[in-house]
Amino acid sequence: MNVYTTDRIRNVVLLGHGGCGKTSLVEAMAYLAGLTTRMGTVADKNTISDFDKEETKRQFSIHTSVVAIPWKDSKINVLDTPGYFDFVGEVEEAVSAADAAIIVISGKAGIETGTRRAWEICEKNHLPRMIFVTDMDIDNASYRQVVEDLQALYGKKIAPFHLPVREDGQFVGYVNVIQQKAKRWTDEGTVEKFEVPEYSQKNLNLCREALLEAVAETSEEFMDRYFNGDEFSEDEIRQALRVNVMDGSIVPVLMGSNPLARGMYTLMADIVKYFPSPDKRTCAGINTTNNEVYPADYDFAKPKSAYIFKTIVDPYIGKYSLIKVNSGVLKTDDVLFNYHRDCDEKIGKLYVLRGNKTEEVKELHAGDIGALAKLSQSQTTDSLSVRNNPVAYLRTNFSKPYVSMRYKAKNKGDVDKISQSLQKILMEDQTLRVVNDSENRQTLLYGMGEQQLEIVQSMLLEKYKVEIELMRPKVAFRETIRGKSDVEYKYKKQSGGHGQYGHVKMKFEPSGDLEVPYVFEQCVVGGAVPKNYFPAVEKGIAEAVLKGPLAAYPVIGVKAVLYDGSYHPVDSSEMAFKVAAKQAFKKGFLDAKPVLLEPIASVKIITPEEYTGEIMGDLNKRRGRVMNMNAENGYQEIDADLPYLELYGYNTQLRSMTSGSGTFSYEFARYEQAPEDVAAREIEERAGKVVETEE
């Protein structure tokens, strides 16, 4: 592939709801640019950007893929992202490398949850954007409805550039709103001009008015001229659009048909025309030698530096680190310094990506996106620079995963291989976590949703030939007492030679502090139990609280007082008093109104206001308590307390209730007494564990 200078590069991320047509849009763009001789389809499992086995099997995008498309004398690096929220980490990676975004909307489905989320991502990251309406070849697709809905949501910054022209139900051409001219596609793939159809005139006037309003909003001078009824020239309109699309104050709306590859020519022309090249964007890191800001700003004349925004690990093709060059010009066999790992990396060959295909290039200029093969230590979000100018760029902030499932190996001999394979998958996906929960003797896999975890399970089987089972996680209950007890226990054992003798009288009551397992005190008088045995008694209590006598869960909040007992001058020992204390604890605990405590999570739910009632009803069913509510910008933030036991499956239910627009997060709050039915069920299930402990 040719080498492109910074001003000729456009880095564009495709965002939108799952199934809106992002992948097929890439296919149409690549076809029009001459990269392919025929367009693939998702249904035929032969698209450029959906090449992973899991993607072709499920027929939706799971990973972000990069497709470098040459267009005229420019290069458009298209980052095709998944539309489903489970794979939001892939979107966050792509956005960190993009300079602009295209929000794809199906003209048939209209604005969906993923559309709003895409807009919010652009706002958060200050990305210039265009909107591309697909499916215009479908008879019941409504471009006008999409534009009206967008304007209702986002106001006058929405500027429609085109109108569809239909004849006999067929999508045959478009009206250019800026030029006020109609164009029809020919069988040769070119366009011919024709008169704007009468039925399009009204919509043209409406769209032109909306476009001129958006242009007028960009400056006071234009606003005055607009209100005075002055006409703007085509050059004035385009110049205003160029400036204001880049700063996000105007959002053009284009449309087309992916299967017919119609509308892509104007889309790619407008990407080059209106979207910023990297040198029009800012980019800064920290020079780690002096802790001063290093303004890289995609300047090719500055020392080399790059940011690793994504990693691809494949058992067959190896590891690729996807980079964006933030300054300088990278060349084959350069040696770069990784500040985060304190190591040098020889980058070897440079590649550009087209889906799963790599193409070698001699150099990558500032602002370009490429791939480096087999870096030894570098990982996603690391920075690369030269040793005499070490730079660290701000790491991408990834969404935190809150959905967990317990997993175990189907074949015990595969445990090590599963661990190694998961580490490779975790390198690729920054929203996955593996947590070893030693207390409950389980290993947990955390992700953004159940579907993501099931895909990990499938990938382990397909790619790495190991199998895991996914199960409901165990919940960490606790045991404590609500009453008082006074018990004694005498441990007496005689067998040839010295015997064993330990005798304790103890009181048990709630300590009032659920942060610590136990509080131990002694008030023995008259030397009934010698002082040198007090540590042994406490050690017995310390061992006993590890697995309580109720359901073999750890004990918290118990006060144990040793007040009397007796000893034998020959047979008493530390071990005897430890055993006596341990048995006294079990007896005293069961006599002091023992209860099971369940963990409570403090949950924050964010949802569009219209779903609030349904969410509140569901929280009630799950034994939740709403603590606070706060409405802002059409969203409701609900703070609630919810038992951990009820968190399982909540992610799926929340998305179902809110059409995918609700999100939640949580953290541990405290322990509370479990309801009788919950406690009884748990005690029954754990009966075997209690027997094991006693033995």
Buried (B, 14 or more C-beta within 10 A) or exposed (E): BEBBBBBBBBBBBBBBBBBBBBBBBBBBBBBBBEBBEEBBBBEEBBBBBBBBEBBBEBBBBBBBBBBBBBBEEBBBBBBBBBBBBBBBBBBBBBBBBBBBBBBBBBBBBBBBBBBBBBBEBBEEEEBBBBBBBBBBBBEEBBBBEBBBBBBEEBEBBBBBBBBBBBEEEEBBBBBBBBEEBBBBBEEEEEBEEEEBBEEBEEBBEBBBEBBBBBBBBBEEEBBEBBEEEEEBEEEBBBEBBBBBBBEBBBBBBBBBBBBBBBBBBBBBEBBBEBBBBBBBBEBEBBBBEEEEEBEBBBBBEBBBBBBBBBBBBEEEEEBBBBBBBBBBBBEEEBEBBBBBBEBEBEBEBBBBBBBBEBEEBEBBBBBBBBBBBEBEEBBBBBBBBBEEBBBBBEBBEBBEBBBBBBBEBEEEEBBEBBEEBBEBBBBBBBBBBBEEBEEBEBBBBBBBBBBBBBBBBBBBEEBBEBBBEBEEBEBBBBBBBEEBBBBBBBBEEEEEEEBBBBBBBBBBBBBEEBEEBBBBEBEBEEEBBEEEBBBBBBBBBBBBBEBBBBBBBBBBBBBBBBBBBBBBEEBBBBBBBBBBBBBBBBBBBBBBEBBBBBBBBBBBBBBBEEBBEBBBEBBEEBBBEBEEEEEEEEBBEBBBBBBBBBBBEBBEBBBEBBEBBBBBBBEEBEBBEBEEEBBEEBBEEBEEEBEEBEE
